């Protein structure tokens, strides 16, 4: 998932001596850019130093690559994670900060880190940075928490993806302060593959809380509006279109999670999870991510909110780093059809959503789930300095 956010938040680890990062690394707008031989529609999809040639990203050295690219300061101060703004001497949000804007602790070093991607992104915690040979600053973020269930199974909680909503709902401060030994009684959210990493490890399955209600830390308030009643003519359910590489298709479903796109004053990518409306337990493969590239942000219309039922026209099936995904384009429009309750989360065991995920659980990727085996104890965090490798994300 590539995304951008206006929230400022940071998550910290020691800098890693990486070469050119692979795809999944945010660019300066907080988006996740693509690298060598990965598909692209324009140069906006490619990391710094790459151009879009014959629909694939090609390394040429130098250049901006992804949209909204801006160099980080060579003085060693880190950019926020996520934000389009540059770093500042004063901090905002929670935790202590040095030469950083955002949440959590941040520090800088003069270590040499080579990277061809630049930008900012989101999460809860702290960051550490080191100057690269190009004068940019490489920063490694911890994008969430590692948790251990009462059954002793590991579950990754990815707080980067919908960090804006977590801050709006008011639980981001609590999550950022959680170090090893803290507990969560409720663990839910969108279950999906997490492509936000520094490519040192393969993308891992994780939970993306779409709001504090997914963690039992608030109550979801449905949007006001006319209840949805009639499916739109010619649009497909998620289940019917899932995995079908059949060209352009229109989808409809209820919004279960969103990081909205923006066209002005600065363009940002958007990410929306849609799920089919269901009575009782939702069927497998009835939820999916729809990615909205910033290049066409002005055409999509008004971004919806969780609980809105929408039709999204003219999207194409385009998996990204193994993550199931549809992508909007220049002719895609989002139409509000009404409102609805969020689908009930599918109950999965902690065994099913961790490193030992089963074929049974994987069919619920992209959907709302809740994990059994409570309570869940934090066993890896930036606060305690032992962030799980699968949640590390390095950018410069």
Secondary structure, DSSP 8 states (H G I E B T S, - for coil): -----S------------SS--TTEE-TTS-EEB-TT-B-SSGGGB-TTEEEETTEEEE-SSS--STT-----TTS----SS-SS---SS-BSSS--SS--BSS-EEEE------S-------SS-EEEEE-TTS-EEEEEE-EEEEE-TTS-EEEEE-STTHHHHHHHT-HHHHHH--TT-EES--EEEEEEE--S-SSS--EEEEE-SSGGGGTSS------S-B-----TT-B-HHHHTT---SSEEEEEEEEEEE--B-SSS-B-EEEEEE---SSS--TT-EEEEEE-GGGGGGS-S---TTEEEEEEEEEE--BTTB-EEE--TT--EEEEEE------EEE-HHHHSTT--HHHHTTTTEEEEE-S--EEEEE-TTTT---GGGEEEE-
